[in-house]
Amino acid sequence: MSEEGGSAGNARTPPGRGDEPMLGRDRPASGGDAVRRALGGPQSLDAPAEPPRAPTQTWRLTERALRLSSVALTAAAIALITGRAWMLALAAGPAVLLALGAPRSTRPGRVSARAVVPVRRCFEGEPIVARVDLAFDGLVGWIDPGVAPGPGVELAGVNVSGPVVTFSFIARRWGRWSLGVADIDLHDVGGLGRRTVRAELGDVDIYPMPSDSTLTPIPTRLPNRLGEHTARQSGDGFEFAGVRPYAWGDRQRRIHWPSTTRRGEIQITQFAAERAADTVVLLDAFGDVRDPATGRSTLDDSVRAAAGLARAYLRSHDRVGVVSVGGRLRWLQPGTGGGYLYRIVETVLEVRRDLGYHAPDIDHVPAPALPNGALVYAITPLADDRILDVLRDLAERGNPVVVVEIPTGDPRVEPGDEAADFALRLWRMDREALRFSLVERGIPVVAWDGSGELDLALAPLLRTGVRGRIR
């Protein structure tokens, strides 16, 4: 559902990219041949190539016409040089085929293409269908499609049905990507001329697949707003919190008869209040670190964890917001509702574009993005010192903060390198000291490597709740 523009390596060399002959295109393409030509070689999801040049808008010779012309001219030249008249018979066949080809008057004079993508928002792994409707005013022998897909999608198939060409893609990576451009060859009836028309398929928004998370740890102090979380204060809820002596005005239906019988005086049942929580997901976009052992991206895992946490709290009817700190500060004020998850994810989709060499000095989160007392989940690999300044600012405000660490993996060390082993030990000790300093500040640290369920990492927070700094 979101964006990041770009285009990947071409699935095949688009028609009209050059005037050089292209073999294997002298007959109508079946469905399987069109798919094989369109799929071409391997596609890169990370390194987009240069977009193909715009095709010429005029009719030109096909490979069949070039081969026939080459055979006729070669045979005629040999006949003139060697004096062998029978070689002219070899040149006569291709010449007749060229002469009997479809007349140019039957070729379309006006050709247009219109791209239609019914669904431009999807999650990772879901299919995307793009349709190109062709319109022309003449006769066409067959249609040969080609496409240069964008870096975040993978071409799965091509189908040609009359003047309609359908491309099937698979969403591979979250972000806002371009589907690419489609260059479609129109061949005349005789197969001697072709013309290329281009259609821009536009952009699609691919949402990250949220992590599996259902647990919603809450802070010890909740705002005075009706919700589904059991608070420590008594109120109008459903969970039993204790009994107390009867006071004037209490309802009779709240009498706790077993306690009343034992104590000899009327006892009233107390219930825990049910409150809603304000949750803000803080996304560390200062950089993207890949684990040298597994190749996992900390940014990808962070985005999936953020989407999973937002979905879990929104299901509990809590207010959820998001803040992205990195190349550019982005935030979305906390809100609620089923459709708010898409607004949160769309805000996160721009994070990949923010990665670069710009290093802003960010040491605090704007007040509008952070309600008073809101629970903050800081999802970070703890690889940049600037995120520590942000966490320090949050702790000083009194907000309860939880650090969800995305492990970066240990640096690679060559076997037998004692100096590197010693440096690795120091690096691990520094990481442990960093986590200890956060815990000492009252900021719990949980680790999630992106492979298991996020609930396993959050489960220890359910025992005591999340406490903010005591001022």
C-alpha positions in Angstrom: 0.0 0.0 0.0 2.8 2.4 0.0 5.5 3.8 -1.9 9.0 4.0 -2.7 9.6 4.7 -6.3 12.1 2.9 -8.5 12.5 0.3 -11.2 14.3 -2.9 -11.3 16.3 -4.8 -13.9 14.4 -5.4 -17.1 12.5 -8.6 -17.5 13.5 -8.6 -21.1 14.9 -6.0 -23.5 11.9 -3.9 -24.4 11.1 -3.6 -28.1 12.3 -0.4 -29.6 15.2 -0.1 -27.2 17.6 -0.5 -30.1 17.5 -1.3 -33.8 19.6 -4.4 -33.5 17.9 -7.7 -34.6 16.3 -9.8 -32.0 16.1 -13.5 -32.6 13.2 -15.8 -31.7 10.4 -13.3 -32.4 9.3 -14.3 -36.0 6.0 -16.1 -35.1 3.0 -15.4 -32.9 3.8 -16.0 -29.2 1.9 -18.5 -27.3 1.0 -17.9 -23.6 4.0 -19.8 -22.4 6.4 -18.1 -24.8 5.2 -14.7 -23.7 5.7 -15.5 -20.1 9.2 -16.9 -20.6 10.2 -13.8 -22.7 8.6 -11.5 -20.2 10.1 -13.2 -17.2 13.6 -13.2 -18.7 16.5 -13.4 -16.2 16.7 -13.0 -12.5 15.4 -9.8 -11.0 17.0 -7.7 -8.3 14.9 -6.5 -5.4 17.6 -4.3 -3.9 19.5 -2.7 -6.8 17.1 -1.0 -9.3 18.6 -0.6 -12.8 18.2 2.3 -15.2 14.7 2.6 -16.7 14.5 1.5 -20.3 14.6 4.2 -23.0 11.3 5.2 -24.5 10.5 3.2 -27.6 10.1 4.8 -31.1 6.6 5.4 -32.1 7.0 4.4 -35.7 6.7 1.1 -37.6 10.0 -0.7 -38.2 11.1 -4.1 -39.6 10.8 -7.2 -37.4 13.4 -9.8 -37.1 11.6 -12.0 -39.6 11.8 -9.2 -42.2 15.4 -8.6 -41.5 16.3 -12.3 -41.9 14.3 -12.6 -45.1 16.0 -9.5 -46.5 19.5 -10.7 -45.4 18.9 -14.1 -47.1 17.7 -12.5 -50.4 20.5 -9.9 -50.6 23.2 -12.5 -49.7 21.9 -15.0 -52.3 21.7 -12.3 -55.0 25.2 -11.0 -54.2 26.6 -14.5 -54.4 24.8 -15.1 -57.8 26.3 -11.9 -59.2 29.9 -12.6 -57.9 30.1 -16.2 -58.8 27.9 -16.2 -61.9 25.7 -19.0 -60.6 22.2 -18.2 -61.7 20.6 -20.9 -59.6 21.4 -18.8 -56.5 18.8 -16.3 -57.7 16.2 -18.9 -57.1 17.3 -19.0 -53.5 16.9 -15.2 -53.3 13.5 -15.4 -55.0 11.7 -17.1 -52.1 12.4 -14.5 -49.4 11.8 -11.7 -51.9 8.3 -13.1 -52.7 7.5 -13.4 -49.0 8.5 -9.8 -48.5 6.4 -8.7 -51.5 3.4 -10.7 -50.4 3.5 -9.4 -46.9 0.6 -7.4 -45.4 0.1 -4.0 -47.1 1.0 -1.0 -45.0 -2.5 0.4 -45.3 -3.8 -2.3 -43.0 -1.3 -1.3 -40.2 -2.8 0.7 -37.3 -2.2 4.4 -37.6 -3.3 5.3 -34.0 -2.2 3.2 -31.1 -2.8 3.9 -27.4 -2.4 2.0 -24.2 -4.1 2.5 -20.8 -2.9 0.8 -17.6 -5.4 -0.2 -15.0 -4.4 -1.5 -11.5 -7.5 -2.4 -9.6 -5.7 -2.7 -6.2 -2.8 -0.5 -5.4 -2.5 -1.4 -1.7 -1.6 -4.8 -0.4 0.6 -6.7 2.1 3.8 -8.5 1.5 3.4 -11.7 -0.4 0.0 -10.8 -1.9 -0.6 -10.8 -5.7 -0.9 -7.6 -7.7 -2.7 -7.5 -11.1 -2.1 -4.8 -13.7 -4.1 -4.7 -16.9 -3.1 -2.8 -20.1 -6.0 -2.0 -22.5 -4.8 -1.4 -26.1 -6.7 0.6 -28.7 -5.8 0.7 -32.4 -7.5 1.4 -35.7 -6.0 -1.3 -38.0 -5.2 -5.0 -38.2 -2.7 -6.6 -35.8 -1.3 -10.1 -36.3 -0.2 -10.7 -32.7 0.8 -8.9 -29.5 4.1 -9.4 -27.8 4.3 -7.9 -24.2 7.3 -7.0 -22.1 7.7 -5.3 -18.7 10.5 -3.9 -16.6 9.2 -4.5 -13.0 10.0 -2.3 -10.0 12.4 -3.4 -7.3 9.8 -4.3 -4.7 7.7 -6.6 -6.9 8.3 -9.8 -8.8 6.7 -10.6 -12.2 4.8 -13.9 -11.9 3.1 -14.2 -15.3 1.8 -12.5 -18.4 -1.5 -13.2 -20.2 -2.6 -11.8 -23.6 -6.3 -11.9 -24.4 -7.1 -10.0 -27.6 -6.3 -6.3 -27.0 -5.9 -6.8 -23.2 -2.6 -7.7 -21.6 -2.6 -8.7 -18.0 0.6 -8.7 -15.8 0.6 -10.6 -12.5 3.1 -9.5 -9.8 3.9 -10.7 -6.3 4.6 -8.1 -3.6 8.0 -8.9 -2.2 9.2 -6.0 0.0 7.3 -3.4 2.0 7.5 0.2 0.7 6.1 2.4 -1.9 7.3 1.0 -5.2 6.8 1.5 -8.9 5.3 -1.4 -10.8 7.5 -0.4 -13.7 6.8 0.2 -17.4 5.2 -2.1 -20.0 6.5 -2.0 -23.6 4.1 -3.9 -25.9 4.9 -4.8 -29.5 2.2 -4.8 -32.1 3.0 -7.0 -35.1 1.3 -6.6 -38.5 -0.6 -9.4 -40.1 2.4 -10.5 -42.2 4.8 -10.3 -39.3 7.2 -7.9 -41.2 6.5 -4.7 -39.2 6.2 -3.9 -35.6 5.4 -0.9 -33.4 5.9 -0.5 -29.7 3.5 1.3 -27.3 4.5 2.1 -23.7 2.3 2.1 -20.6 3.3 3.3 -17.2 1.9 1.0 -14.6 2.2 3.5 -11.7 3.0 3.0 -8.0 1.7 0.6 -5.4 1.8 0.6 -1.6 3.1 -2.6 -0.1 2.4 -2.9 3.6 4.8 -4.8 5.9 3.4 -8.0 7.2 2.8 -7.3 11.0 4.5 -9.5 13.5 2.3 -12.0 15.4 1.5 -10.1 18.6 -1.6 -10.2 20.8 -0.2 -9.2 24.2 -0.7 -5.6 25.3 1.4 -4.7 28.4 0.1 -1.6 30.1 1.7 1.1 32.3 0.9 1.2 36.0 -0.9 4.5 35.5 -3.6 4.7 32.9 -5.4 7.8 31.6 -8.9 8.3 32.9 -10.6 7.0 29.8 -12.9 4.0 29.4 -11.2 1.0 27.8 -10.5 -2.7 28.1 -7.4 -2.8 30.4 -7.8 -3.5 34.1 -6.5 -0.7 36.2 -5.3 -0.7 39.8 -8.0 1.8 40.8 -11.5 0.7 41.7 -14.3 1.6 39.4 -17.1 0.3 37.2 -15.5 -2.8 35.7 -16.0 -6.5 35.7 -12.9 -7.9 37.4 -13.2 -8.5 41.2 -10.9 -6.2 43.2 -12.1 -6.8 46.8 -14.8 -5.9 49.3 -15.5 -2.9 51.6 -18.1 -2.0 54.2 -21.4 -0.7 53.0 -21.8 3.0 52.5 -25.0 5.1 52.0 -26.0 5.0 48.4 -24.5 1.6 47.4 -26.6 -0.6 45.3 -28.1 -3.7 46.8 -27.1 -5.9 43.9 -23.4 -5.3 44.8 -23.7 -6.9 48.2 -21.1 -9.6 48.6 -23.1 -12.2 50.6 -20.3 -14.6 51.6 -18.3 -11.8 53.3 -21.5 -10.3 54.7 -22.3 -13.6 56.4 -18.9 -14.1 57.8 -18.3 -10.6 59.2 -21.9 -10.0 60.4 -22.1 -6.6 58.5 -23.0 -5.7 54.9 -20.0 -5.9 52.6 -20.0 -4.4 49.1 -18.1 -5.9 46.1 -15.5 -3.7 44.6 -14.5 -4.0 40.9 -11.3 -2.8 39.1 -11.7 0.1 36.7 -11.2 -0.5 33.0 -9.2 2.0 31.2 -7.7 2.6 27.8 -4.0 3.1 27.2 -2.2 5.6 25.0 0.7 3.9 23.1 3.3 5.5 20.9 5.6 3.4 18.7 9.0 5.0 18.4 10.9 3.7 15.3 14.6 4.1 15.1 15.4 5.0 11.4 18.9 6.3 12.0 20.2 3.4 9.9 19.7 -0.1 8.6 22.0 -2.8 10.0 22.2 -6.3 8.4 23.1 -9.3 10.5 26.3 -10.7 9.0 25.2 -14.3 9.8 21.6 -14.3 8.6 21.4 -11.2 6.4 18.3 -10.0 8.2 17.6 -6.2 8.1 17.0 -4.4 11.4 14.9 -1.9 9.6 12.6 -4.5 8.1 12.2 -6.3 11.5 11.6 -2.9 13.2 8.8 -2.0 10.9 7.1 -5.4 11.2 7.4 -5.2 15.0 5.9 -1.7 14.9 3.0 -2.8 12.8 2.4 -5.8 15.0 2.3 -3.7 18.2 0.0 -1.1 16.6 -2.4 -3.8 15.5 -2.5 -5.5 18.9 -3.3 -2.2 20.8 -5.8 -1.0 18.2 -7.7 -4.3 18.7 -7.9 -3.4 22.4 -9.5 -0.1 21.4 -6.4 1.9 22.6 -5.1 5.0 21.0 -1.9 4.3 19.0 0.6 6.8 17.5 3.9 6.4 15.7 7.1 8.5 15.7 10.0 7.9 13.3 13.3 9.4 14.1 16.1 9.3 11.5 16.8 11.3 8.4 13.5 13.1 8.8 11.3 13.3 11.8 7.8 11.9 11.2 5.0 11.4 13.6 1.3 10.6 13.7 -0.7 11.6 16.7 -2.4 8.7 18.6 -5.7 7.7 17.3 -8.0 4.7 17.4 -10.2 2.7 15.0 -9.8 -0.2 12.7 -8.7 1.9 9.8 -6.0 3.8 11.8 -3.6 0.9 11.3 -3.3 1.8 7.6 -2.5 5.4 8.5 0.2 4.3 10.8 1.7 1.9 8.2 1.6 4.6 5.5 3.5 6.9 7.8 6.1 4.2 8.3 6.5 3.4 4.6 8.4 6.7 4.0 11.2 5.5 6.4 13.2 3.8 3.7 13.4 7.0 1.7 14.7 8.9 4.8 17.9 6.7 4.9 20.9 8.7 3.7 23.9 10.6 4.7 22.0 13.4 6.4 22.6 13.2 10.2 20.2 15.5 12.0 20.6 16.2 15.7 17.5 14.8 17.3 17.4 14.6 21.0 13.7 14.9 21.8 10.2 14.0 20.5 7.8 16.8 19.8 5.1 17.3 22.4 2.1 16.9 20.0 3.3 13.4 19.1 3.6 12.2 22.7 0.6 12.5 25.1 1.3 12.8 28.8 1.8 9.4 30.3 1.7 7.5 27.0 3.5 4.2 26.9 6.4 4.3 24.5 7.8 1.3 22.6 11.2 2.2 21.2 12.1 -0.3 18.5 15.8 0.1 17.8 18.9 -2.0 17.2 20.7 0.3 19.7 23.4 0.9 17.1 23.3 4.7 17.1 24.1 6.9 20.0 21.5 9.5 19.0 18.7 7.1 19.9 20.0 7.1 23.5 19.5 10.9 23.7 15.9 10.4 22.6 15.4 7.7 25.2 16.9 9.9 27.9 14.5 12.7 27.0 11.5 10.3 27.2 12.6 9.0 30.6 13.0 12.5 32.0 9.4 13.4 30.9 8.1 10.5 33.0 6.7 8.4 30.1 6.9 4.7 30.7 9.3 3.4 28.0 10.0 -0.1 26.7 13.0 -0.8 24.4 12.4 -3.5 21.9 15.9 -4.3 20.8 16.4 -5.7 17.3 19.7 -7.7 17.5 22.3 -6.8 14.9 24.3 -10.0 15.3 28.0 -10.3 16.3 30.7 -9.0 14.0 32.5 -11.6 12.0 35.8 -12.7 13.4 38.4 -14.8 11.5 39.3 -18.0 13.3 42.6 -17.7 15.2 42.6 -13.9 15.3 43.2 -13.2 19.0 43.0 -9.4 18.6 39.7 -9.7 16.9 38.4 -12.1 19.6 39.4 -9.7 22.3 37.7 -6.8 20.4 34.6 -8.9 20.1 34.5 -9.5 23.9 34.9 -5.8 24.5 32.0 -5.1 22.0 29.8 -7.6 23.8 30.6 -6.1 27.2 29.8 -2.7 25.9 26.4 -3.9 24.6 25.7 -5.4 28.0 26.7 -2.2 29.8 24.4 -0.3 27.5 21.4 -2.5 28.3 22.2 -2.3 32.0 22.3 1.5 32.0 18.8 1.5 30.4 17.4 -0.8 33.0 18.9 1.3 35.7 17.0 4.3 34.3 13.8 2.3 34.7 13.6 1.4 31.0 13.1 -2.4 30.5 14.9 -3.9 27.5 13.4 -6.9 25.6 15.0 -8.5 22.5 13.2 -9.8 19.4 15.2 -11.2 16.5 12.3 -11.1 14.0 11.9 -14.9 13.7 9.7 -15.9 16.6 6.6 -14.4 18.1 6.8 -10.9 19.6 4.6 -12.1 22.5 7.4 -14.2 23.9 9.5 -11.1 24.2 6.7 -9.0 25.8 5.5 -11.6 28.2 7.7 -10.6 31.1 6.2 -7.1 31.1 2.8 -8.5 32.0 3.8 -9.4 35.6 4.5 -6.0 36.9 3.4 -3.5 34.3 5.6 -0.8 32.9 6.6 1.9 35.3 7.6 5.4 34.3 10.2 7.5 36.0 9.2 8.6 39.4 9.8 12.4 39.6 
